[in-house]
């Protein structure tokens, strides 16, 4: 269909709806990105805590072995 066959109102409505759908998709993607970054940060914190716990246990065992 050539562009001249569209009425101005219908074209503007379809353009507005299209941009609305694209903006909703972008907002949803941004939300999922922020959520995944937050989950990654939380998992890194838990890994760091586990490493610190292992380091303290290794130091305690080393101290016990030095006493023997």
mmCIF file of the N, C-alpha and C atoms, coordinates in Angstrom:
data_MODEL
# 
_entry.id   MODEL 
# 
loop_
_atom_site.group_PDB 
_atom_site.id 
_atom_site.type_symbol 
_atom_site.label_atom_id 
_atom_site.label_alt_id 
_atom_site.label_comp_id 
_atom_site.label_asym_id 
_atom_site.label_entity_id 
_atom_site.label_seq_id 
_atom_site.pdbx_PDB_ins_code 
_atom_site.Cartn_x 
_atom_site.Cartn_y 
_atom_site.Cartn_z 
_atom_site.occupancy 
_atom_site.B_iso_or_equiv 
_atom_site.pdbx_formal_charge 
_atom_site.auth_seq_id 
_atom_site.auth_comp_id 
_atom_site.auth_asym_id 
_atom_site.auth_atom_id 
_atom_site.pdbx_PDB_model_num 
ATOM 1   N N  . UNK A 1 1  ? 0.838  -1.180  0.000  1.00 0.00 ? 1  UNK A N  1 
ATOM 2   C CA . UNK A 1 1  ? 0.000  0.000   0.000  1.00 0.00 ? 1  UNK A CA 1 
ATOM 3   C C  . UNK A 1 1  ? 0.882  1.241   0.000  1.00 0.00 ? 1  UNK A C  1 
ATOM 4   N N  . UNK A 1 2  ? 0.594  2.154   -0.843 1.00 0.00 ? 2  UNK A N  1 
ATOM 5   C CA . UNK A 1 2  ? 1.366  3.402   -0.825 1.00 0.00 ? 2  UNK A CA 1 
ATOM 6   C C  . UNK A 1 2  ? 1.012  4.246   0.396  1.00 0.00 ? 2  UNK A C  1 
ATOM 7   N N  . UNK A 1 3  ? 1.922  5.122   0.757  1.00 0.00 ? 3  UNK A N  1 
ATOM 8   C CA . UNK A 1 3  ? 1.739  5.917   1.965  1.00 0.00 ? 3  UNK A CA 1 
ATOM 9   C C  . UNK A 1 3  ? 0.544  6.847   1.858  1.00 0.00 ? 3  UNK A C  1 
ATOM 10  N N  . UNK A 1 4  ? 0.137  7.216   0.664  1.00 0.00 ? 4  UNK A N  1 
ATOM 11  C CA . UNK A 1 4  ? -0.974 8.137   0.501  1.00 0.00 ? 4  UNK A CA 1 
ATOM 12  C C  . UNK A 1 4  ? -2.307 7.549   0.892  1.00 0.00 ? 4  UNK A C  1 
ATOM 13  N N  . UNK A 1 5  ? -2.402 6.241   1.011  1.00 0.00 ? 5  UNK A N  1 
ATOM 14  C CA . UNK A 1 5  ? -3.684 5.617   1.327  1.00 0.00 ? 5  UNK A CA 1 
ATOM 15  C C  . UNK A 1 5  ? -3.973 5.619   2.827  1.00 0.00 ? 5  UNK A C  1 
ATOM 16  N N  . UNK A 1 6  ? -2.970 5.884   3.645  1.00 0.00 ? 6  UNK A N  1 
ATOM 17  C CA . UNK A 1 6  ? -3.201 5.919   5.088  1.00 0.00 ? 6  UNK A CA 1 
ATOM 18  C C  . UNK A 1 6  ? -3.829 7.246   5.483  1.00 0.00 ? 6  UNK A C  1 
ATOM 19  N N  . UNK A 1 7  ? -4.736 7.192   6.428  1.00 0.00 ? 7  UNK A N  1 
ATOM 20  C CA . UNK A 1 7  ? -5.250 8.429   6.993  1.00 0.00 ? 7  UNK A CA 1 
ATOM 21  C C  . UNK A 1 7  ? -4.274 8.896   8.060  1.00 0.00 ? 7  UNK A C  1 
ATOM 22  N N  . UNK A 1 8  ? -4.188 10.188  8.272  1.00 0.00 ? 8  UNK A N  1 
ATOM 23  C CA . UNK A 1 8  ? -3.226 10.738  9.211  1.00 0.00 ? 8  UNK A CA 1 
ATOM 24  C C  . UNK A 1 8  ? -3.438 10.253  10.624 1.00 0.00 ? 8  UNK A C  1 
ATOM 25  N N  . UNK A 1 9  ? -4.674 10.153  11.081 1.00 0.00 ? 9  UNK A N  1 
ATOM 26  C CA . UNK A 1 9  ? -4.956 9.735   12.449 1.00 0.00 ? 9  UNK A CA 1 
ATOM 27  C C  . UNK A 1 9  ? -4.567 8.298   12.701 1.00 0.00 ? 9  UNK A C  1 
ATOM 28  N N  . UNK A 1 10 ? -4.874 7.417   11.778 1.00 0.00 ? 10 UNK A N  1 
ATOM 29  C CA . UNK A 1 10 ? -4.541 6.012   11.961 1.00 0.00 ? 10 UNK A CA 1 
ATOM 30  C C  . UNK A 1 10 ? -3.032 5.803   11.981 1.00 0.00 ? 10 UNK A C  1 
ATOM 31  N N  . UNK A 1 11 ? -2.326 6.532   11.140 1.00 0.00 ? 11 UNK A N  1 
ATOM 32  C CA . UNK A 1 11 ? -0.870 6.407   11.100 1.00 0.00 ? 11 UNK A CA 1 
ATOM 33  C C  . UNK A 1 11 ? -0.256 6.874   12.415 1.00 0.00 ? 11 UNK A C  1 
ATOM 34  N N  . UNK A 1 12 ? -0.743 7.996   12.935 1.00 0.00 ? 12 UNK A N  1 
ATOM 35  C CA . UNK A 1 12 ? -0.203 8.507   14.198 1.00 0.00 ? 12 UNK A CA 1 
ATOM 36  C C  . UNK A 1 12 ? -0.532 7.572   15.357 1.00 0.00 ? 12 UNK A C  1 
ATOM 37  N N  . UNK A 1 13 ? -1.718 6.999   15.350 1.00 0.00 ? 13 UNK A N  1 
ATOM 38  C CA . UNK A 1 13 ? -2.084 6.063   16.418 1.00 0.00 ? 13 UNK A CA 1 
ATOM 39  C C  . UNK A 1 13 ? -1.207 4.823   16.351 1.00 0.00 ? 13 UNK A C  1 
ATOM 40  N N  . UNK A 1 14 ? -1.008 4.294   15.158 1.00 0.00 ? 14 UNK A N  1 
ATOM 41  C CA . UNK A 1 14 ? -0.169 3.099   15.037 1.00 0.00 ? 14 UNK A CA 1 
ATOM 42  C C  . UNK A 1 14 ? 1.280  3.404   15.399 1.00 0.00 ? 14 UNK A C  1 
ATOM 43  N N  . UNK A 1 15 ? 1.749  4.599   15.044 1.00 0.00 ? 15 UNK A N  1 
ATOM 44  C CA . UNK A 1 15 ? 3.109  4.995   15.404 1.00 0.00 ? 15 UNK A CA 1 
ATOM 45  C C  . UNK A 1 15 ? 3.249  5.119   16.920 1.00 0.00 ? 15 UNK A C  1 
ATOM 46  N N  . UNK A 1 16 ? 2.250  5.714   17.561 1.00 0.00 ? 16 UNK A N  1 
ATOM 47  C CA . UNK A 1 16 ? 2.278  5.866   19.023 1.00 0.00 ? 16 UNK A CA 1 
ATOM 48  C C  . UNK A 1 16 ? 2.224  4.510   19.715 1.00 0.00 ? 16 UNK A C  1 
ATOM 49  N N  . UNK A 1 17 ? 1.372  3.622   19.232 1.00 0.00 ? 17 UNK A N  1 
ATOM 50  C CA . UNK A 1 17 ? 1.282  2.287   19.826 1.00 0.00 ? 17 UNK A CA 1 
ATOM 51  C C  . UNK A 1 17 ? 2.591  1.533   19.635 1.00 0.00 ? 17 UNK A C  1 
ATOM 52  N N  . UNK A 1 18 ? 3.203  1.660   18.470 1.00 0.00 ? 18 UNK A N  1 
ATOM 53  C CA . UNK A 1 18 ? 4.484  0.996   18.212 1.00 0.00 ? 18 UNK A CA 1 
ATOM 54  C C  . UNK A 1 18 ? 5.571  1.476   19.153 1.00 0.00 ? 18 UNK A C  1 
ATOM 55  N N  . UNK A 1 19 ? 5.673  2.801   19.316 1.00 0.00 ? 19 UNK A N  1 
ATOM 56  C CA . UNK A 1 19 ? 6.675  3.331   20.240 1.00 0.00 ? 19 UNK A CA 1 
ATOM 57  C C  . UNK A 1 19 ? 6.364  2.930   21.678 1.00 0.00 ? 19 UNK A C  1 
ATOM 58  N N  . UNK A 1 20 ? 5.084  2.822   22.022 1.00 0.00 ? 20 UNK A N  1 
ATOM 59  C CA . UNK A 1 20 ? 4.708  2.385   23.365 1.00 0.00 ? 20 UNK A CA 1 
ATOM 60  C C  . UNK A 1 20 ? 5.142  0.959   23.629 1.00 0.00 ? 20 UNK A C  1 
ATOM 61  N N  . UNK A 1 21 ? 4.934  0.090   22.647 1.00 0.00 ? 21 UNK A N  1 
ATOM 62  C CA . UNK A 1 21 ? 5.346  -1.309  22.800 1.00 0.00 ? 21 UNK A CA 1 
ATOM 63  C C  . UNK A 1 21 ? 6.855  -1.410  22.922 1.00 0.00 ? 21 UNK A C  1 
ATOM 64  N N  . UNK A 1 22 ? 7.576  -0.658  22.086 1.00 0.00 ? 22 UNK A N  1 
ATOM 65  C CA . UNK A 1 22 ? 9.042  -0.684  22.151 1.00 0.00 ? 22 UNK A CA 1 
ATOM 66  C C  . UNK A 1 22 ? 9.529  -0.159  23.496 1.00 0.00 ? 22 UNK A C  1 
ATOM 67  N N  . UNK A 1 23 ? 8.894  0.904   24.003 1.00 0.00 ? 23 UNK A N  1 
ATOM 68  C CA . UNK A 1 23 ? 9.332  1.446   25.294 1.00 0.00 ? 23 UNK A CA 1 
ATOM 69  C C  . UNK A 1 23 ? 9.047  0.472   26.432 1.00 0.00 ? 23 UNK A C  1 
ATOM 70  N N  . UNK A 1 24 ? 7.924  -0.243  26.369 1.00 0.00 ? 24 UNK A N  1 
ATOM 71  C CA . UNK A 1 24 ? 7.628  -1.244  27.404 1.00 0.00 ? 24 UNK A CA 1 
ATOM 72  C C  . UNK A 1 24 ? 8.666  -2.358  27.373 1.00 0.00 ? 24 UNK A C  1 
ATOM 73  N N  . UNK A 1 25 ? 9.043  -2.796  26.177 1.00 0.00 ? 25 UNK A N  1 
ATOM 74  C CA . UNK A 1 25 ? 10.065 -3.843  26.055 1.00 0.00 ? 25 UNK A CA 1 
ATOM 75  C C  . UNK A 1 25 ? 11.398 -3.355  26.604 1.00 0.00 ? 25 UNK A C  1 
ATOM 76  N N  . UNK A 1 26 ? 11.753 -2.096  26.316 1.00 0.00 ? 26 UNK A N  1 
ATOM 77  C CA . UNK A 1 26 ? 13.022 -1.557  26.814 1.00 0.00 ? 26 UNK A CA 1 
ATOM 78  C C  . UNK A 1 26 ? 13.014 -1.428  28.332 1.00 0.00 ? 26 UNK A C  1 
ATOM 79  N N  . UNK A 1 27 ? 11.904 -0.984  28.904 1.00 0.00 ? 27 UNK A N  1 
ATOM 80  C CA . UNK A 1 27 ? 11.812 -0.860  30.364 1.00 0.00 ? 27 UNK A CA 1 
ATOM 81  C C  . UNK A 1 27 ? 11.901 -2.231  31.018 1.00 0.00 ? 27 UNK A C  1 
ATOM 82  N N  . UNK A 1 28 ? 11.224 -3.219  30.439 1.00 0.00 ? 28 UNK A N  1 
ATOM 83  C CA . UNK A 1 28 ? 11.281 -4.578  30.978 1.00 0.00 ? 28 UNK A CA 1 
ATOM 84  C C  . UNK A 1 28 ? 12.706 -5.134  30.899 1.00 0.00 ? 28 UNK A C  1 
ATOM 85  N N  . UNK A 1 29 ? 13.388 -4.898  29.790 1.00 0.00 ? 29 UNK A N  1 
ATOM 86  C CA . UNK A 1 29 ? 14.770 -5.353  29.651 1.00 0.00 ? 29 UNK A CA 1 
ATOM 87  C C  . UNK A 1 29 ? 15.692 -4.680  30.649 1.00 0.00 ? 29 UNK A C  1 
ATOM 88  N N  . UNK A 1 30 ? 15.497 -3.376  30.866 1.00 0.00 ? 30 UNK A N  1 
ATOM 89  C CA . UNK A 1 30 ? 16.318 -2.653  31.831 1.00 0.00 ? 30 UNK A CA 1 
ATOM 90  C C  . UNK A 1 30 ? 16.082 -3.184  33.240 1.00 0.00 ? 30 UNK A C  1 
ATOM 91  N N  . UNK A 1 31 ? 14.817 -3.480  33.571 1.00 0.00 ? 31 UNK A N  1 
ATOM 92  C CA . UNK A 1 31 ? 14.497 -4.041  34.887 1.00 0.00 ? 31 UNK A CA 1 
ATOM 93  C C  . UNK A 1 31 ? 15.170 -5.397  35.073 1.00 0.00 ? 31 UNK A C  1 
ATOM 94  N N  . UNK A 1 32 ? 15.105 -6.243  34.051 1.00 0.00 ? 32 UNK A N  1 
ATOM 95  C CA . UNK A 1 32 ? 15.736 -7.562  34.154 1.00 0.00 ? 32 UNK A CA 1 
ATOM 96  C C  . UNK A 1 32 ? 17.252 -7.438  34.268 1.00 0.00 ? 32 UNK A C  1 
ATOM 97  N N  . UNK A 1 33 ? 17.838 -6.465  33.571 1.00 0.00 ? 33 UNK A N  1 
ATOM 98  C CA . UNK A 1 33 ? 19.284 -6.242  33.667 1.00 0.00 ? 33 UNK A CA 1 
ATOM 99  C C  . UNK A 1 33 ? 19.674 -5.822  35.075 1.00 0.00 ? 33 UNK A C  1 
ATOM 100 N N  . UNK A 1 34 ? 18.950 -4.876  35.649 1.00 0.00 ? 34 UNK A N  1 
ATOM 101 C CA . UNK A 1 34 ? 19.244 -4.417  37.009 1.00 0.00 ? 34 UNK A CA 1 
ATOM 102 C C  . UNK A 1 34 ? 19.058 -5.557  38.009 1.00 0.00 ? 34 UNK A C  1 
ATOM 103 N N  . UNK A 1 35 ? 18.010 -6.361  37.815 1.00 0.00 ? 35 UNK A N  1 
ATOM 104 C CA . UNK A 1 35 ? 17.764 -7.487  38.720 1.00 0.00 ? 35 UNK A CA 1 
ATOM 105 C C  . UNK A 1 35 ? 18.889 -8.511  38.639 1.00 0.00 ? 35 UNK A C  1 
ATOM 106 N N  . UNK A 1 36 ? 19.368 -8.813  37.428 1.00 0.00 ? 36 UNK A N  1 
ATOM 107 C CA . UNK A 1 36 ? 20.444 -9.796  37.292 1.00 0.00 ? 36 UNK A CA 1 
ATOM 108 C C  . UNK A 1 36 ? 21.755 -9.260  37.860 1.00 0.00 ? 36 UNK A C  1 
ATOM 109 N N  . UNK A 1 37 ? 22.004 -7.962  37.717 1.00 0.00 ? 37 UNK A N  1 
ATOM 110 C CA . UNK A 1 37 ? 23.213 -7.371  38.305 1.00 0.00 ? 37 UNK A CA 1 
ATOM 111 C C  . UNK A 1 37 ? 23.138 -7.460  39.827 1.00 0.00 ? 37 UNK A C  1 
ATOM 112 N N  . UNK A 1 38 ? 21.966 -7.218  40.397 1.00 0.00 ? 38 UNK A N  1 
ATOM 113 C CA . UNK A 1 38 ? 21.799 -7.310  41.850 1.00 0.00 ? 38 UNK A CA 1 
ATOM 114 C C  . UNK A 1 38 ? 21.997 -8.747  42.325 1.00 0.00 ? 38 UNK A C  1 
ATOM 115 N N  . UNK A 1 39 ? 21.449 -9.714  41.584 1.00 0.00 ? 39 UNK A N  1 
ATOM 116 C CA . UNK A 1 39 ? 21.643 -11.124 41.947 1.00 0.00 ? 39 UNK A CA 1 
ATOM 117 C C  . UNK A 1 39 ? 23.114 -11.514 41.865 1.00 0.00 ? 39 UNK A C  1 
ATOM 118 N N  . UNK A 1 40 ? 23.812 -11.025 40.850 1.00 0.00 ? 40 UNK A N  1 
ATOM 119 C CA . UNK A 1 40 ? 25.239 -11.309 40.704 1.00 0.00 ? 40 UNK A CA 1 
ATOM 120 C C  . UNK A 1 40 ? 26.027 -10.717 41.865 1.00 0.00 ? 40 UNK A C  1 
ATOM 121 N N  . UNK A 1 41 ? 25.656 -9.496  42.268 1.00 0.00 ? 41 UNK A N  1 
ATOM 122 C CA . UNK A 1 41 ? 26.333 -8.859  43.399 1.00 0.00 ? 41 UNK A CA 1 
ATOM 123 C C  . UNK A 1 41 ? 26.121 -9.665  44.675 1.00 0.00 ? 41 UNK A C  1 
ATOM 124 N N  . UNK A 1 42 ? 24.892 -10.131 44.891 1.00 0.00 ? 42 UNK A N  1 
ATOM 125 C CA . UNK A 1 42 ? 24.607 -10.928 46.089 1.00 0.00 ? 42 UNK A CA 1 
ATOM 126 C C  . UNK A 1 42 ? 25.367 -12.243 46.085 1.00 0.00 ? 42 UNK A C  1 
ATOM 127 N N  . UNK A 1 43 ? 25.483 -12.887 44.929 1.00 0.00 ? 43 UNK A N  1 
ATOM 128 C CA . UNK A 1 43 ? 26.225 -14.148 44.879 1.00 0.00 ? 43 UNK A CA 1 
ATOM 129 C C  . UNK A 1 43 ? 27.718 -13.910 45.101 1.00 0.00 ? 43 UNK A C  1 
ATOM 130 N N  . UNK A 1 44 ? 28.245 -12.794 44.609 1.00 0.00 ? 44 UNK A N  1 
ATOM 131 C CA . UNK A 1 44 ? 29.656 -12.480 44.853 1.00 0.00 ? 44 UNK A CA 1 
ATOM 132 C C  . UNK A 1 44 ? 29.906 -12.231 46.339 1.00 0.00 ? 44 UNK A C  1 
ATOM 133 N N  . UNK A 1 45 ? 28.966 -11.566 47.004 1.00 0.00 ? 45 UNK A N  1 
ATOM 134 C CA . UNK A 1 45 ? 29.114 -11.325 48.442 1.00 0.00 ? 45 UNK A CA 1 
ATOM 135 C C  . UNK A 1 45 ? 29.111 -12.644 49.201 1.00 0.00 ? 45 UNK A C  1 
ATOM 136 N N  . UNK A 1 46 ? 28.228 -13.570 48.810 1.00 0.00 ? 46 UNK A N  1 
ATOM 137 C CA . UNK A 1 46 ? 28.188 -14.858 49.513 1.00 0.00 ? 46 UNK A CA 1 
ATOM 138 C C  . UNK A 1 46 ? 29.460 -15.664 49.254 1.00 0.00 ? 46 UNK A C  1 
ATOM 139 N N  . UNK A 1 47 ? 30.008 -15.578 48.041 1.00 0.00 ? 47 UNK A N  1 
ATOM 140 C CA . UNK A 1 47 ? 31.267 -16.278 47.743 1.00 0.00 ? 47 UNK A CA 1 
ATOM 141 C C  . UNK A 1 47 ? 32.402 -15.691 48.569 1.00 0.00 ? 47 UNK A C  1 
ATOM 142 N N  . UNK A 1 48 ? 32.447 -14.359 48.686 1.00 0.00 ? 48 UNK A N  1 
ATOM 143 C CA . UNK A 1 48 ? 33.491 -13.721 49.495 1.00 0.00 ? 48 UNK A CA 1 
ATOM 144 C C  . UNK A 1 48 ? 33.372 -14.144 50.958 1.00 0.00 ? 48 UNK A C  1 
ATOM 145 N N  . UNK A 1 49 ? 32.156 -14.232 51.463 1.00 0.00 ? 49 UNK A N  1 
ATOM 146 C CA . UNK A 1 49 ? 31.965 -14.662 52.854 1.00 0.00 ? 49 UNK A CA 1 
ATOM 147 C C  . UNK A 1 49 ? 32.429 -16.097 53.054 1.00 0.00 ? 49 UNK A C  1 
ATOM 148 N N  . UNK A 1 50 ? 32.155 -16.967 52.085 1.00 0.00 ? 50 UNK A N  1 
ATOM 149 C CA . UNK A 1 50 ? 32.608 -18.352 52.192 1.00 0.00 ? 50 UNK A CA 1 
ATOM 150 C C  . UNK A 1 50 ? 34.128 -18.429 52.174 1.00 0.00 ? 50 UNK A C  1 
ATOM 151 N N  . UNK A 1 51 ? 34.771 -17.626 51.332 1.00 0.00 ? 51 UNK A N  1 
ATOM 152 C CA . UNK A 1 51 ? 36.236 -17.624 51.268 1.00 0.00 ? 51 UNK A CA 1 
ATOM 153 C C  . UNK A 1 51 ? 36.814 -17.127 52.587 1.00 0.00 ? 51 UNK A C  1 
ATOM 154 N N  . UNK A 1 52 ? 36.206 -16.099 53.178 1.00 0.00 ? 52 UNK A N  1 
ATOM 155 C CA . UNK A 1 52 ? 36.685 -15.602 54.470 1.00 0.00 ? 52 UNK A CA 1 
ATOM 156 C C  . UNK A 1 52 ? 36.528 -16.667 55.555 1.00 0.00 ? 52 UNK A C  1 
ATOM 157 N N  . UNK A 1 53 ? 35.420 -17.390 55.526 1.00 0.00 ? 53 UNK A N  1 
ATOM 158 C CA . UNK A 1 53 ? 35.226 -18.463 56.506 1.00 0.00 ? 53 UNK A CA 1 
ATOM 159 C C  . UNK A 1 53 ? 36.269 -19.557 56.332 1.00 0.00 ? 53 UNK A C  1 
ATOM 160 N N  . UNK A 1 54 ? 36.596 -19.898 55.094 1.00 0.00 ? 54 UNK A N  1 
ATOM 161 C CA . UNK A 1 54 ? 37.620 -20.914 54.841 1.00 0.00 ? 54 UNK A CA 1 
ATOM 162 C C  . UNK A 1 54 ? 38.972 -20.422 55.338 1.00 0.00 ? 54 UNK A C  1 
ATOM 163 N N  . UNK A 1 55 ? 39.276 -19.144 55.103 1.00 0.00 ? 55 UNK A N  1 
ATOM 164 C CA . UNK A 1 55 ? 40.558 -18.599 55.560 1.00 0.00 ? 55 UNK A CA 1 
ATOM 165 C C  . UNK A 1 55 ? 40.668 -18.643 57.079 1.00 0.00 ? 55 UNK A C  1 
ATOM 166 N N  . UNK A 1 56 ? 39.594 -18.310 57.783 1.00 0.00 ? 56 UNK A N  1 
ATOM 167 C CA . UNK A 1 56 ? 39.659 -18.351 59.249 1.00 0.00 ? 56 UNK A CA 1 
ATOM 168 C C  . UNK A 1 56 ? 39.804 -19.784 59.746 1.00 0.00 ? 56 UNK A C  1 
ATOM 169 N N  . UNK A 1 57 ? 39.132 -20.731 59.105 1.00 0.00 ? 57 UNK A N  1 
ATOM 170 C CA . UNK A 1 57 ? 39.262 -22.131 59.523 1.00 0.00 ? 57 UNK A CA 1 
ATOM 171 C C  . UNK A 1 57 ? 40.670 -22.649 59.257 1.00 0.00 ? 57 UNK A C  1 
ATOM 172 N N  . UNK A 1 58 ? 41.260 -22.252 58.135 1.00 0.00 ? 58 UNK A N  1 
ATOM 173 C CA . UNK A 1 58 ? 42.628 -22.677 57.827 1.00 0.00 ? 58 UNK A CA 1 
ATOM 174 C C  . UNK A 1 58 ? 43.593 -22.106 58.859 1.00 0.00 ? 58 UNK A C  1 
ATOM 175 N N  . UNK A 1 59 ? 43.399 -20.852 59.250 1.00 0.00 ? 59 UNK A N  1 
ATOM 176 C CA . UNK A 1 59 ? 44.265 -20.255 60.271 1.00 0.00 ? 59 UNK A CA 1 
ATOM 177 C C  . UNK A 1 59 ? 44.110 -20.970 61.610 1.00 0.00 ? 59 UNK A C  1 
ATOM 178 N N  . UNK A 1 60 ? 42.875 -21.318 61.967 1.00 0.00 ? 60 UNK A N  1 
ATOM 179 C CA . UNK A 1 60 ? 42.655 -22.035 63.224 1.00 0.00 ? 60 UNK A CA 1 
ATOM 180 C C  . UNK A 1 60 ? 43.329 -23.401 63.199 1.00 0.00 ? 60 UNK A C  1 
ATOM 181 N N  . UNK A 1 61 ? 43.216 -24.107 62.096 1.00 0.00 ? 61 UNK A N  1 
ATOM 182 C CA . UNK A 1 61 ? 43.853 -25.428 61.985 1.00 0.00 ? 61 UNK A CA 1 
ATOM 183 C C  . UNK A 1 61 ? 45.367 -25.291 62.003 1.00 0.00 ? 61 UNK A C  1 
ATOM 184 N N  . UNK A 1 62 ? 45.894 -24.254 61.343 1.00 0.00 ? 62 UNK A N  1 
ATOM 185 C CA . UNK A 1 62 ? 47.342 -24.038 61.350 1.00 0.00 ? 62 UNK A CA 1 
ATOM 186 C C  . UNK A 1 62 ? 47.828 -23.733 62.761 1.00 0.00 ? 62 UNK A C  1 
ATOM 187 N N  . UNK A 1 63 ? 47.068 -22.941 63.506 1.00 0.00 ? 63 UNK A N  1 
ATOM 188 C CA . UNK A 1 63 ? 47.443 -22.646 64.893 1.00 0.00 ? 63 UNK A CA 1 
ATOM 189 C C  . UNK A 1 63 ? 47.414 -23.908 65.752 1.00 0.00 ? 63 UNK A C  1 
ATOM 190 N N  . UNK A 1 64 ? 46.423 -24.755 65.545 1.00 0.00 ? 64 UNK A N  1 
ATOM 191 C CA . UNK A 1 64 ? 46.345 -26.003 66.303 1.00 0.00 ? 64 UNK A CA 1 
ATOM 192 C C  . UNK A 1 64 ? 47.511 -26.922 65.957 1.00 0.00 ? 64 UNK A C  1 
ATOM 193 N N  . UNK A 1 65 ? 47.906 -26.948 64.694 1.00 0.00 ? 65 UNK A N  1 
ATOM 194 C CA . UNK A 1 65 ? 49.038 -27.790 64.297 1.00 0.00 ? 65 UNK A CA 1 
ATOM 195 C C  . UNK A 1 65 ? 50.352 -27.251 64.854 1.00 0.00 ? 65 UNK A C  1 
ATOM 196 N N  . UNK A 1 66 ? 50.465 -25.931 64.972 1.00 0.00 ? 66 UNK A N  1 
ATOM 197 C CA . UNK A 1 66 ? 51.676 -25.355 65.549 1.00 0.00 ? 66 UNK A CA 1 
ATOM 198 C C  . UNK A 1 66 ? 51.793 -25.725 67.024 1.00 0.00 ? 66 UNK A C  1 
ATOM 199 N N  . UNK A 1 67 ? 50.669 -25.816 67.721 1.00 0.00 ? 67 UNK A N  1 
ATOM 200 C CA . UNK A 1 67 ? 50.697 -26.182 69.133 1.00 0.00 ? 67 UNK A CA 1 
ATOM 201 C C  . UNK A 1 67 ? 51.162 -27.619 69.321 1.00 0.00 ? 67 UNK A C  1 
ATOM 202 N N  . UNK A 1 68 ? 50.850 -28.459 68.353 1.00 0.00 ? 68 UNK A N  1 
ATOM 203 C CA . UNK A 1 68 ? 51.252 -29.866 68.461 1.00 0.00 ? 68 UNK A CA 1 
ATOM 204 C C  . UNK A 1 68 ? 52.711 -29.943 68.135 1.00 0.00 ? 68 UNK A C  1 
# 
